[in-house]
């Protein structure tokens, strides 16, 4: 089965303030082919941008019979799928365990529908903004990542570099909306 790797990031300057700007960025990779995507909005939140990074990436993948691995520094996105929060949200009429409305319901519904349209989608949490030149930090976060998936240190460095690129693209998306 073909495999596509997706590295995503969202950003928001002035998060939680009335006037702010957000951006999202992603790198999609299939073999040697890479595609970069980015965008942004005014008056948004970091969580919305994290969701949009994944949504806009998946919209670009036309073959639904592929395996997709998504690498994100957003616990908000990754934990939802790893812990299957969305199943209870749907059962409970889009309410959280605390009986409050799920934030960003429209985006979650879009993302969940996209994820369900593919044969296989796996989410992995990566450490954002990791300086790979600091060996002790790199080794610490590499070991932590390997509790999710066993990969080589070189592969971990590469996915960290791709996460940095997604962050740069998110910043570009913000800059285009200033």
C-alpha positions, 0 to 999 in steps of 0.5 A, a space after each residue: 500500500 502506498 504511504 504518504 507522510 504529512 508534517 503539519 503545524 499551526 500558529 497564531 500570533 496574539 492567540 486569544 486576543 480580539 485582533 490576531 493572525 494565524 497560519 497553518 503549514 504542512 509538507 506532504 511527502 510521497 517517495 521523493 515527491 513533496 508538496 507544501 501547503 500553507 494559509 492563514 486567517 485573521 481573528 482565529 486561534 492556534 487550535 483552529 490553525 492546527 486543525 486546518 493544517 491537517 484538513 487542508 493537507 488531507 484535501 490534497 490527497 486524491 487516492 483514498 486507498 493509501 496509508 497516511 502518517 500525520 506528524 503534528 506537534 499538536 496534542 489537541 489534534 493527535 490525542 483526539 485520534 489516539 484516544 478516540 475522543 471524537 467517538 464520544 463527542 458524536 455519541 453525546 451530541 458534540 458535547 465534551 465529557 464535562 457536558 460543554 460544547 466541543 470547540 471547533 465542531 465544524 472543523 472537527 467534523 470536516 477532519 473526521 470525515 476526511 480521516 474516515 475516507 482513507 484506508 488508514 490514517 495514523 497520528 503521531 505527536 512530535 516535539 515542536 521547535 526542537 533544536 536537533 543540535 542539542 544532543 541531550 534534548 534530541 535524545 530525550 525527545 527521540 526516546 519519548 517519540 519511540 514509545 509511539 513508533 520505533 524509528 531510527 534516530 536519523 528518521 527522527 531528525 528528518 521528521 523534526 526537520 519536516 516539522 520545522 518546515 511546516 512551522 516556517 510555512 505556518 509563519 508564511 501563512 500568518 505573514 500573508 494575513 498581516 
